[in-house]
Amino acid sequence: MKRIIYIISMFAMIGQLVGQELKTTALQHFNNQEWKEAAKNYSKYLKKNNGDSSDWYNLAFSKTQLSQYTDAIKYYKEARKRNYPAPFIVIGLSKAYALSNDQQSMFATLEEGAKNGLGAYKLLKTDPVFSQYQNSPEFVNILNKVELNAYPCLGNQNYRHFDFWLGEWDVMVNGRKVGDNSITMPTGGCAIHENYTTAGNYAGQSINFYDPIDKKWHQHWVGSGGDVYNYLETKREEGLLQFESKFMNPNGNISLSRLTFTLNPDGTVRQLFENSNDNGKTWTPAFDGLYVRKK
């Protein structure tokens, strides 16, 4: 009896070793993008072994590369049952559906993914498989949802409050141009970047952002003359944002600066700097500029 159990155990061990060798070989072919051999070895392995989610996903991906889309769809679903990361399954399935001309299933898969947090915005925008759908209303609707998943700041009004300052501007004082300012929004919409230049030596940059911890806007400015301001929001209304910051004046004394942006009805923006040497009891105008959009 012991001998029989031993023999059975030996056969089981041999089977496991053979299976592991097939899996290792399949993965090597997969990593080398040898799709036909990868698919063949994964198929042999999975006929006798349950496999993990990555085995089923790699088989599905290999089948997609071989244009065997029906098999690919079936194996992506097997990987999903075994909890392979959902975003990869959604993209894999939707591409297989698209390549097999099943638009309805492709849209349904992407829509479900978008509702569950899919954030593959750049991939959906640039992958050649989806290029023919970029102007489709269904695809655009999905793409908008995926964009908000990828970049949640775009859909949060706290982060959008200062958008009235975005643009390319001529900076005017009393009707005379004193500088150029380029106000841009980096990818994701969680910040606003300022790049100010003049015809003379002076230039400067700032990063502006809403902080969800203190629930205030911040502006960090550094000028070419060594001037540094760390502004913190003190007032926020529709079309208005005001900051205050300590700063060091040319004499080395610490003063207080107040910076107010106001959107005017004609689309121009007023930027008012005021200084205080008595801790905010009184304020003196230091710069009163008008931002006019470049034509």
Rosetta silent file (secondary structure, phi, psi, omega in degrees, C-alpha in Angstrom):
SEQUENCE: MKRIIYIISMFAMIGQLVGQELKTTALQHFNNQEWKEAAKNYSKYLKKNNGDSSDWYNLAFSKTQLSQYTDAIKYYKEARKRNYPAPFIVIGLSKAYALSNDQQSMFATLEEGAKNGLGAYKLLKTDPVFSQYQNSPEFVNILNKVELNAYPCLGNQNYRHFDFWLGEWDVMVNGRKVGDNSITMPTGGCAIHENYTTAGNYAGQSINFYDPIDKKWHQHWVGSGGDVYNYLETKREEGLLQFESKFMNPNGNISLSRLTFTLNPDGTVRQLFENSNDNGKTWTPAFDGLYVRKK
SCORE:     score description
SCORE:     0.000 S_00000001
   1 L     0.000  -44.492  178.554    0.000    0.000    0.000 S_00000001
   2 H   -61.273  -37.258 -179.199    2.813    2.391    0.880 S_00000001
   3 H   -65.195  -39.383  179.387    4.497    1.562   -2.422 S_00000001
   4 H   -64.393  -44.673  178.574    1.313    2.451   -4.335 S_00000001
   5 H   -61.631  -39.363  179.805    1.010    5.755   -2.503 S_00000001
   6 H   -63.692  -44.062 -179.195    4.677    6.458   -3.228 S_00000001
   7 H   -62.995  -43.345  178.946    4.233    5.726   -6.943 S_00000001
   8 H   -61.328  -41.954  179.658    1.159    7.964   -7.109 S_00000001
   9 H   -64.388  -39.487  179.239    3.064   10.721   -5.354 S_00000001
  10 H   -63.797  -44.124  178.329    5.967   10.377   -7.761 S_00000001
  11 H   -62.216  -38.471  179.155    3.673   10.653  -10.776 S_00000001
  12 H   -64.511  -41.793  179.398    2.048   13.737   -9.250 S_00000001
  13 H   -65.306  -41.098  178.628    5.447   15.323   -8.680 S_00000001
  14 H   -62.593  -41.594  178.481    6.507   14.539  -12.251 S_00000001
  15 H   -61.826  -40.803  178.980    3.253   16.049  -13.525 S_00000001
  16 H   -65.160  -40.616  179.362    3.855   19.190  -11.508 S_00000001
  17 H   -65.137  -43.052  178.138    7.411   19.512  -12.828 S_00000001
  18 H   -62.577  -43.733  179.250    6.276   19.039  -16.423 S_00000001
  19 H   -62.191  -43.379 -179.953    3.518   21.593  -15.878 S_00000001
  20 H   -64.488  -37.273  178.175    5.913   24.084  -14.321 S_00000001
  21 H   -64.777  -40.823  177.881    8.321   23.627  -17.225 S_00000001
  22 H   -62.929  -43.041 -179.773    5.513   24.334  -19.699 S_00000001
  23 H   -64.002  -44.079  178.946    4.528   27.460  -17.792 S_00000001
  24 H   -62.922  -43.126  178.750    8.120   28.699  -17.642 S_00000001
  25 H   -63.570  -42.656  179.735    8.606   28.036  -21.353 S_00000001
  26 H   -60.807  -42.643 -179.532    5.333   29.784  -22.175 S_00000001
  27 H   -66.342  -38.058  177.493    6.367   32.854  -20.187 S_00000001
  28 H   -61.786  -45.632  177.488    9.740   32.986  -21.911 S_00000001
  29 H   -62.613  -39.782 -179.844    8.049   32.942  -25.314 S_00000001
  30 H   -62.896  -46.685 -179.219    5.576   35.587  -24.137 S_00000001
  31 H   -65.226  -27.119  177.672    8.330   37.909  -22.926 S_00000001
  32 L   -89.127    5.127 -179.364   10.113   37.458  -26.256 S_00000001
  33 L    59.395   33.015  174.662    6.864   38.296  -28.096 S_00000001
  34 L   -94.937   79.835 -165.854    6.848   34.863  -29.717 S_00000001
  35 H   -64.979  -38.640 -177.918    3.069   34.759  -29.678 S_00000001
  36 H   -65.054  -46.853  179.331    2.480   31.476  -31.492 S_00000001
  37 H   -68.658  -37.361  177.766    4.782   29.489  -29.220 S_00000001
  38 H   -61.763  -47.277 -179.283    3.527   31.306  -26.137 S_00000001
  39 H   -62.756  -41.405 -179.308   -0.085   30.482  -26.988 S_00000001
  40 H   -63.165  -45.201 -177.526    0.744   26.850  -27.721 S_00000001
  41 H   -72.462  -38.238  176.026    2.580   26.313  -24.435 S_00000001
  42 H   -64.305  -39.333  179.409    0.034   28.189  -22.334 S_00000001
  43 H   -62.843  -43.745  178.209   -2.750   26.130  -23.949 S_00000001
  44 H   -62.830  -43.983 -178.308   -0.953   22.865  -23.134 S_00000001
  45 H   -63.780  -43.946 -173.641   -0.281   23.996  -19.576 S_00000001
  46 H   -78.583  -12.014  175.085   -3.831   25.169  -18.898 S_00000001
  47 H   -68.703  -30.107 -176.355   -5.402   21.963  -20.227 S_00000001
  48 H  -117.522   -3.859 -179.291   -4.038   20.113  -17.203 S_00000001
  49 L  -133.107  141.799 -178.838   -3.487   22.942  -14.752 S_00000001
  50 L   -65.866  -36.565  179.045   -5.898   25.516  -13.457 S_00000001
  51 L    72.006  163.777  175.716   -3.286   28.248  -13.735 S_00000001
  52 L  -101.293  179.827 -173.978   -3.396   31.703  -12.199 S_00000001
  53 H   -62.459  -33.506 -178.628   -4.928   34.836  -13.642 S_00000001
  54 H   -68.989  -32.024  176.856   -1.710   35.927  -15.351 S_00000001
  55 H   -63.198  -45.223 -179.939   -1.515   32.640  -17.278 S_00000001
  56 H   -68.359  -37.920  178.787   -4.985   33.169  -18.699 S_00000001
  57 H   -65.958  -45.488 -179.443   -4.297   36.827  -19.428 S_00000001
  58 H   -63.031  -36.055  175.680   -1.034   36.056  -21.223 S_00000001
  59 H   -65.407  -44.472  179.187   -2.799   33.407  -23.300 S_00000001
  60 H   -61.854  -43.055 -179.616   -5.555   35.880  -24.178 S_00000001
  61 H   -63.786  -42.288  179.019   -3.006   38.563  -25.091 S_00000001
  62 H   -62.476  -41.559  178.769   -1.083   36.106  -27.269 S_00000001
  63 H   -64.320  -35.107  176.595   -4.281   35.098  -29.041 S_00000001
  64 H   -63.393  -43.501  179.597   -5.038   38.766  -29.697 S_00000001
  65 H   -65.301  -24.119  178.464   -1.629   39.212  -31.311 S_00000001
  66 L   -91.657    5.828 -179.736   -2.381   36.180  -33.486 S_00000001
  67 L    64.179   25.565  176.775   -5.732   37.736  -34.548 S_00000001
  68 L  -100.522   74.121 -166.342   -7.622   34.883  -32.884 S_00000001
  69 H   -72.519  -32.925  178.844  -10.104   37.224  -31.255 S_00000001
  70 H   -62.560  -45.573  176.777  -12.825   34.733  -30.296 S_00000001
  71 H   -64.562  -41.873 -178.807  -10.322   32.724  -28.260 S_00000001
  72 H   -58.677  -45.432 -179.394   -8.809   35.907  -26.849 S_00000001
  73 H   -61.052  -43.897  179.983  -12.185   37.112  -25.575 S_00000001
  74 H   -61.287  -41.946 -176.253  -12.858   33.751  -23.934 S_00000001
  75 H   -77.650  -31.580  172.897   -9.493   33.725  -22.174 S_00000001
  76 H   -60.455  -39.771  179.501   -9.714   37.357  -21.042 S_00000001
  77 H   -66.437  -35.341  175.629  -12.962   36.388  -19.336 S_00000001
  78 H   -65.024  -40.931  177.654  -11.218   33.450  -17.656 S_00000001
  79 H   -63.742  -38.004  179.193   -8.530   35.832  -16.389 S_00000001
  80 H   -64.443  -39.215  178.139  -11.251   38.152  -15.092 S_00000001
  81 H   -59.765  -28.931 -177.626  -12.861   35.287  -13.153 S_00000001
  82 L   -97.587   16.757  171.840   -9.520   34.827  -11.419 S_00000001
  83 L    68.023   35.044  169.902   -9.330   38.538  -10.497 S_00000001
  84 L   -64.282  145.325 -176.049   -6.693   39.729  -12.931 S_00000001
  85 L   -47.147  124.783 -171.885   -6.460   43.567  -12.592 S_00000001
  86 H   -55.742  -42.729 -178.204   -9.663   44.974  -14.068 S_00000001
  87 H   -57.440  -39.224  179.696   -8.163   47.805  -16.183 S_00000001
  88 H   -67.736  -37.231  177.891   -6.066   45.335  -18.194 S_00000001
  89 H   -66.013  -44.592 -179.684   -9.069   43.090  -18.739 S_00000001
  90 H   -60.054  -47.408 -179.248  -11.232   46.008  -19.902 S_00000001
  91 H   -66.316  -44.608  179.686   -8.606   47.206  -22.375 S_00000001
  92 H   -60.622  -48.364  179.591   -7.827   43.687  -23.590 S_00000001
  93 H   -63.289  -46.492 -176.538  -11.473   42.778  -24.083 S_00000001
  94 H   -64.487  -35.871  177.358  -12.420   46.068  -25.707 S_00000001
  95 H   -69.155  -39.949  177.975   -9.528   45.821  -28.173 S_00000001
  96 H   -64.352  -41.014  176.756  -10.431   42.239  -29.038 S_00000001
  97 H   -63.970  -43.235 -179.330  -14.051   43.288  -29.612 S_00000001
  98 H   -62.810  -43.062 -177.899  -12.944   46.260  -31.720 S_00000001
  99 H   -70.131  -22.491  176.453  -10.640   44.133  -33.830 S_00000001
 100 L   -97.344   12.052  176.449  -13.431   41.611  -34.407 S_00000001
 101 L    63.462   27.998  175.211  -15.796   44.453  -35.416 S_00000001
 102 L  -100.319   77.983 -175.621  -18.104   43.932  -32.424 S_00000001
 103 H   -63.780  -38.809 -177.607  -18.618   47.622  -31.665 S_00000001
 104 H   -59.742  -46.394  179.483  -21.560   47.083  -29.355 S_00000001
 105 H   -68.535  -35.252  177.935  -19.569   44.817  -27.027 S_00000001
 106 H   -61.527  -49.505  179.720  -16.569   47.135  -27.224 S_00000001
 107 H   -62.621  -40.417 -179.236  -18.631   50.158  -26.125 S_00000001
 108 H   -63.900  -40.650  179.654  -20.362   48.146  -23.394 S_00000001
 109 H   -65.939  -44.700  179.762  -17.026   46.934  -22.024 S_00000001
 110 H   -67.763  -38.066  178.866  -15.503   50.403  -22.035 S_00000001
 111 H   -63.134  -44.361  177.268  -18.610   51.949  -20.493 S_00000001
 112 H   -61.575  -42.271  178.584  -18.546   49.420  -17.660 S_00000001
 113 H   -62.501  -42.403  179.499  -14.840   50.100  -17.174 S_00000001
 114 H   -61.652  -40.844  179.280  -15.407   53.866  -17.080 S_00000001
 115 H   -65.680  -25.132 -177.140  -18.103   53.461  -14.417 S_00000001
 116 L  -104.780   20.025  170.426  -15.681   51.399  -12.334 S_00000001
 117 L    98.105   10.684  178.742  -12.776   53.811  -12.459 S_00000001
 118 L   -56.072  129.600 -177.476  -10.917   53.013  -15.678 S_00000001
 119 L  -121.785   20.164 -175.631   -8.307   55.734  -16.127 S_00000001
 120 L   -80.036   57.279 -173.903   -6.502   54.693  -19.329 S_00000001
 121 H   -64.255  -50.838 -177.222   -7.187   58.040  -20.995 S_00000001
 122 H   -63.312  -37.908  179.314   -3.982   58.399  -23.002 S_00000001
 123 H   -62.938  -45.957 -179.954   -4.159   54.815  -24.224 S_00000001
 124 H   -65.083  -29.145  179.810   -7.723   55.243  -25.493 S_00000001
 125 H   -78.066  -28.571 -169.951   -6.699   58.487  -27.190 S_00000001
 126 H  -115.334  -18.516 -177.486   -3.598   57.132  -28.920 S_00000001
 127 L   -66.779  126.630 -178.606   -3.986   53.375  -29.484 S_00000001
 128 H   -56.124  -27.282 -179.626   -4.479   52.740  -33.241 S_00000001
 129 H   -60.284  -32.549 -176.553   -7.172   50.148  -32.464 S_00000001
 130 H  -100.580    4.970 -173.469   -9.467   52.947  -31.264 S_00000001
 131 H   -60.297  -37.654 -176.685   -8.477   55.575  -33.827 S_00000001
 132 H   -72.163  -10.436 -176.423  -11.592   55.132  -35.986 S_00000001
 133 H  -103.379    0.013 -172.046  -13.870   55.798  -32.982 S_00000001
 134 L   -58.651  -28.383 -179.908  -12.358   59.105  -31.796 S_00000001
 135 L  -101.549    4.283  178.492  -15.239   61.136  -33.271 S_00000001
 136 L   -74.202  130.205  179.636  -17.972   58.673  -32.319 S_00000001
 137 H   -54.778  -40.359  179.597  -20.409   60.211  -29.777 S_00000001
 138 H   -63.106  -43.026 -178.076  -20.443   56.968  -27.773 S_00000001
 139 H   -69.982  -41.037  178.978  -16.653   56.843  -27.636 S_00000001
 140 H   -60.946  -40.988  178.278  -16.307   60.557  -26.813 S_00000001
 141 H   -61.653  -43.770  177.877  -18.760   60.136  -23.930 S_00000001
 142 H   -65.067  -42.974 -178.246  -16.746   57.218  -22.572 S_00000001
 143 H   -61.321  -38.588  177.905  -13.494   59.100  -23.105 S_00000001
 144 H   -62.878  -40.445  178.613  -14.793   62.050  -21.078 S_00000001
 145 H   -67.515  -41.687  179.928  -15.618   59.752  -18.168 S_00000001
 146 H   -65.794  -36.944  177.934  -12.237   58.027  -18.373 S_00000001
 147 H   -61.168  -42.545  179.115  -10.479   61.412  -18.451 S_00000001
 148 H   -68.204  -31.579  174.425  -12.168   62.415  -15.191 S_00000001
 149 H   -65.046  -41.903 -178.412  -11.143   59.070  -13.677 S_00000001
 150 H   -73.027  -37.248 -174.313   -7.531   59.736  -14.701 S_00000001
 151 L  -129.317   78.522 -174.566   -7.585   63.425  -13.756 S_00000001
 152 H   -63.355  -22.494  179.085  -10.144   64.010  -10.972 S_00000001
 153 H   -62.519  -28.264 -178.343   -9.096   67.654  -10.530 S_00000001
 154 H   -63.125  -27.994 -177.206  -10.722   68.449  -13.882 S_00000001
 155 H  -102.569    6.981 -178.072  -14.146   67.676  -12.447 S_00000001
 156 L  -106.294  118.454 -174.174  -13.703   69.337   -9.054 S_00000001
 157 H   -64.056  -25.426  176.432  -14.917   72.948   -8.952 S_00000001
 158 H   -60.931  -38.814 -179.797  -12.460   73.879   -6.200 S_00000001
 159 H   -78.899  -15.607 -175.767   -9.612   73.246   -8.653 S_00000001
 160 H   -97.043   -2.145 -173.166  -11.422   75.075  -11.475 S_00000001
 161 H   -61.481  -34.229 -173.749  -12.004   78.355   -9.624 S_00000001
 162 H   -95.032   10.604 -178.041   -8.895   80.064  -11.030 S_00000001
 163 H   -62.531  -20.228 -179.313   -9.420   78.966  -14.652 S_00000001
 164 H   -64.999  -14.525  179.284  -10.432   82.525  -15.566 S_00000001
 165 H   -90.386  -10.552 -178.343   -6.709   83.378  -15.454 S_00000001
 166 L   -65.686  140.498  176.008   -5.697   80.746  -18.025 S_00000001
 167 E   141.376 -177.708  176.023   -4.497   82.063  -21.366 S_00000001
 168 E  -106.994  124.739 -168.111   -1.886   84.116  -23.178 S_00000001
 169 E  -128.146  146.172  160.733   -1.914   87.721  -22.013 S_00000001
 170 E   -92.689  129.465 -179.835   -0.540   91.193  -22.645 S_00000001
 171 E   -98.661  119.513 -173.492   -0.024   92.806  -19.243 S_00000001
 172 E  -115.038  144.665  171.853   -0.968   96.477  -19.321 S_00000001
 173 E  -132.861  118.094 -178.234   -0.530   99.339  -16.846 S_00000001
 174 L    52.481   41.697  176.639   -2.318  102.598  -17.630 S_00000001
 175 L    80.952    1.872 -178.761   -2.686  101.549  -21.263 S_00000001
 176 E  -114.669  134.035  179.815    0.983  100.669  -21.701 S_00000001
 177 E   -73.964  128.806 -179.428    2.244   97.116  -22.151 S_00000001
 178 E  -116.336  -11.091 -178.875    4.711   96.126  -19.427 S_00000001
 179 E  -177.439  175.026  175.733    4.991   92.383  -19.946 S_00000001
 180 E  -121.222  140.456  178.064    3.734   89.087  -21.311 S_00000001
 181 E  -134.496  128.268  177.224    2.242   86.347  -19.197 S_00000001
 182 E  -109.143  114.252 -177.023    1.553   82.766  -20.196 S_00000001
 183 E  -111.691  112.165 -173.002   -0.841   81.038  -17.805 S_00000001
 184 E  -124.071  159.772  178.539   -1.141   77.323  -18.508 S_00000001
 185 L  -112.851  114.798  177.894   -2.703   74.257  -16.934 S_00000001
 186 L   -64.862  165.629  178.328   -0.427   71.185  -16.680 S_00000001
 187 L   -50.048  130.740  177.562   -1.740   67.705  -17.409 S_00000001
 188 L   101.369  -22.742  175.695   -4.432   66.715  -14.936 S_00000001
 189 L    73.236   17.586 -177.645   -5.648   70.210  -14.100 S_00000001
 190 L   -93.293    1.931  179.960   -4.405   70.143  -10.496 S_00000001
 191 L  -153.081  165.185  173.751   -2.234   73.235  -10.861 S_00000001
 192 E  -129.405  130.643 -176.305   -1.845   76.463  -12.829 S_00000001
 193 E  -110.546  135.266  178.765    1.575   77.594  -14.020 S_00000001
 194 E  -114.265  133.764  175.751    2.578   81.205  -14.644 S_00000001
 195 E  -130.407  101.041 -174.299    5.507   82.301  -16.818 S_00000001
 196 E  -102.471  133.017  177.856    5.940   86.090  -16.754 S_00000001
 197 E  -134.004  155.735  176.053    8.435   87.956  -18.934 S_00000001
 198 L  -129.876  170.461  176.807    9.201   91.612  -19.626 S_00000001
 199 L   -71.426  -19.071  179.191   11.159   93.490  -22.289 S_00000001
 200 L   -93.592 -147.918 -176.182   13.735   94.213  -19.619 S_00000001
 201 L   -81.379  -27.871 -167.461   15.629   91.956  -17.241 S_00000001
 202 L   -77.377  139.900  174.676   12.808   90.961  -14.935 S_00000001
 203 E  -153.663  168.619  179.158   10.930   87.657  -15.251 S_00000001
 204 E  -172.323  165.801  179.970    9.301   85.206  -12.882 S_00000001
 205 E  -139.087  153.449  174.294    7.233   82.085  -12.467 S_00000001
 206 E  -142.326  154.062  171.532    4.597   80.820  -10.114 S_00000001
 207 E  -116.732  130.012 -176.300    2.795   77.592   -9.357 S_00000001
 208 E  -121.679  136.094 -177.205   -0.801   77.940   -8.214 S_00000001
 209 E  -159.521  155.425  173.804   -2.871   75.145   -6.689 S_00000001
 210 E   -94.073  129.517 -179.975   -5.769   74.272   -4.432 S_00000001
 211 E  -100.947  115.804 -178.194   -4.781   72.344   -1.305 S_00000001
 212 L   -69.784  -12.184  178.948   -7.503   69.909   -0.173 S_00000001
 213 L   -77.484  -54.213  179.511   -6.064   69.839    3.354 S_00000001
 214 L   -93.298   -3.902  177.338   -6.482   73.514    4.235 S_00000001
 215 L    59.578   37.268  178.600   -9.085   74.020    1.449 S_00000001
 216 E  -132.579  155.865  172.143   -7.304   77.111    0.195 S_00000001
 217 E   -81.819  146.626  177.161   -5.535   78.240   -2.948 S_00000001
 218 E  -126.453  148.162  168.548   -1.779   78.791   -2.792 S_00000001
 219 E  -133.041  125.758  175.516    0.606   80.673   -5.053 S_00000001
 220 E  -111.063  112.282 -176.587    4.376   80.207   -4.846 S_00000001
 221 E  -111.757  138.444  172.421    6.187   82.899   -6.824 S_00000001
 222 E  -132.862  121.663  179.631    9.920   83.238   -7.543 S_00000001
 223 E   -99.911  160.319 -177.568   11.193   86.254   -9.470 S_00000001
 224 L   -67.248  -15.578  177.025   14.470   86.690  -11.320 S_00000001
 225 L   -89.814    8.142 -179.783   15.494   89.351   -8.809 S_00000001
 226 L    89.196    3.834 -179.988   15.428   86.863   -5.953 S_00000001
 227 L   -77.507  134.483 -176.615   11.978   87.927   -4.740 S_00000001
 228 E  -129.808  131.501  176.919    9.972   85.085   -3.206 S_00000001
 229 E  -130.817  134.047  173.308    6.296   85.082   -2.236 S_00000001
 230 E  -117.320   86.442 -174.206    4.317   82.255   -0.661 S_00000001
 231 E   -79.890  143.596  175.716    0.760   83.463   -1.075 S_00000001
 232 E  -127.073  136.231 -178.685   -2.182   81.931    0.764 S_00000001
 233 E   -57.355  133.561  174.107   -5.829   82.501   -0.161 S_00000001
 234 E  -120.243  -15.418  179.901   -7.692   84.992    2.004 S_00000001
 235 E  -156.622  136.114  179.229  -10.815   85.527   -0.116 S_00000001
 236 E  -141.211  122.248  174.817  -12.549   83.565   -2.849 S_00000001
 237 E  -138.439  170.599  176.813  -15.661   84.544   -4.769 S_00000001
 238 L   -57.667  121.102  179.514  -16.960   83.941   -8.273 S_00000001
 239 L    74.415   15.900 -179.362  -14.459   85.648  -10.585 S_00000001
 240 E  -147.511  138.524  174.952  -12.227   86.736   -7.704 S_00000001
 241 E  -146.077  127.703 -176.619   -9.282   85.249   -5.833 S_00000001
 242 E  -125.525  141.534 -179.144   -7.210   87.055   -3.219 S_00000001
 243 E  -129.473  162.180  168.347   -3.968   86.052   -1.498 S_00000001
 244 E  -136.603  148.718  179.441   -1.623   87.379    1.156 S_00000001
 245 E  -152.989  146.998  167.259    2.069   86.674    1.720 S_00000001
 246 E   -78.292  150.592  174.885    4.976   87.935    3.747 S_00000001
 247 E  -152.982  161.170  179.590    7.949   89.136    1.710 S_00000001
 248 E  -100.602  121.792 -179.742   11.338   90.739    2.196 S_00000001
 249 L   -81.091  171.562 -176.519   11.659   94.226    0.723 S_00000001
 250 L   -57.178  -22.449  179.030   14.930   95.602   -0.753 S_00000001
 251 L   -85.204   -1.439  179.675   15.891   97.023    2.654 S_00000001
 252 L    87.379    5.934  178.035   15.704   93.570    4.226 S_00000001
 253 L   -90.374  150.666  179.219   12.544   94.314    6.173 S_00000001
 254 E   -90.100  124.804  178.206    9.577   91.929    6.257 S_00000001
 255 E  -124.418  177.589 -179.142    6.372   93.358    4.813 S_00000001
 256 E  -115.328  134.882  178.654    2.964   92.005    3.857 S_00000001
 257 E  -115.795  138.477  173.614    1.726   91.674    0.278 S_00000001
 258 E  -118.871  130.966 -176.747   -1.886   91.328   -0.853 S_00000001
 259 E  -124.305  122.126 -176.515   -2.588   90.022   -4.352 S_00000001
 260 E  -125.826  126.846  174.838   -6.076   90.201   -5.855 S_00000001
 261 E  -107.307  130.625 -179.882   -7.256   88.791   -9.194 S_00000001
 262 E  -132.012  125.261  175.903  -10.609   89.998  -10.517 S_00000001
 263 E   -80.693  123.298  178.848  -12.349   88.827  -13.695 S_00000001
 264 L   -88.601  157.101 -178.733  -13.898   91.786  -15.499 S_00000001
 265 L   -56.796  -28.570 -178.774  -17.134   91.562  -17.534 S_00000001
 266 L   -87.499    6.226  177.692  -15.198   92.028  -20.810 S_00000001
 267 L    92.949   -9.159  173.791  -12.946   89.014  -20.097 S_00000001
 268 L   -74.992  164.446 -179.444   -9.919   91.019  -18.986 S_00000001
 269 E  -128.333  128.763  175.410   -8.409   90.297  -15.583 S_00000001
 270 E   -91.433  132.908  175.882   -7.238   92.866  -13.064 S_00000001
 271 E  -119.390  112.154 -175.912   -4.166   91.980  -10.992 S_00000001
 272 E  -114.773  119.858  171.823   -3.710   94.261   -8.006 S_00000001
 273 E   -99.838  135.069  174.706   -0.667   94.126   -5.716 S_00000001
 274 E  -133.520  145.570  179.418   -0.839   96.002   -2.425 S_00000001
 275 E  -117.367  150.768  177.086    1.758   96.265    0.335 S_00000001
 276 E  -137.102  131.996  176.835    1.404   96.805    4.060 S_00000001
 277 L  -105.724    4.778 -179.539    4.068   97.771    6.571 S_00000001
 278 L  -124.547   36.778  175.597    1.735   97.700    9.576 S_00000001
 279 L    61.276   35.468  173.140    0.652   94.048    9.465 S_00000001
 280 L    92.411    5.417  178.466   -2.380   94.677    7.267 S_00000001
 281 L   -72.007  -40.876  176.626   -3.874   97.728    8.991 S_00000001
 282 L  -133.131  152.913 -176.453   -3.321   99.877    5.918 S_00000001
 283 L  -129.259  142.221  178.065   -2.495   98.983    2.324 S_00000001
 284 E  -120.606  126.706  178.564   -0.633  100.855   -0.418 S_00000001
 285 E   -59.306  136.191  179.485   -1.055   99.948   -4.119 S_00000001
 286 E  -117.073  -30.619  179.455    2.187   98.592   -5.593 S_00000001
 287 E  -158.509  127.693  178.935    1.090   97.308   -9.024 S_00000001
 288 E  -127.202   95.638 -173.882   -2.262   97.589  -10.784 S_00000001
 289 E  -109.104  153.922  176.999   -2.181   95.578  -13.987 S_00000001
 290 E  -119.852  124.496  179.103   -4.753   94.665  -16.595 S_00000001
 291 E   -91.941  121.480  179.326   -4.523   91.345  -18.418 S_00000001
 292 E  -119.202  125.732 -176.424   -5.711   91.545  -22.026 S_00000001
 293 E   -63.044  138.366  177.619   -5.876   88.351  -24.077 S_00000001
 294 L   -67.498  146.732  179.037   -3.489   88.208  -27.011 S_00000001
 295 L   -98.690    0.000    0.000   -5.103   88.245  -30.442 S_00000001
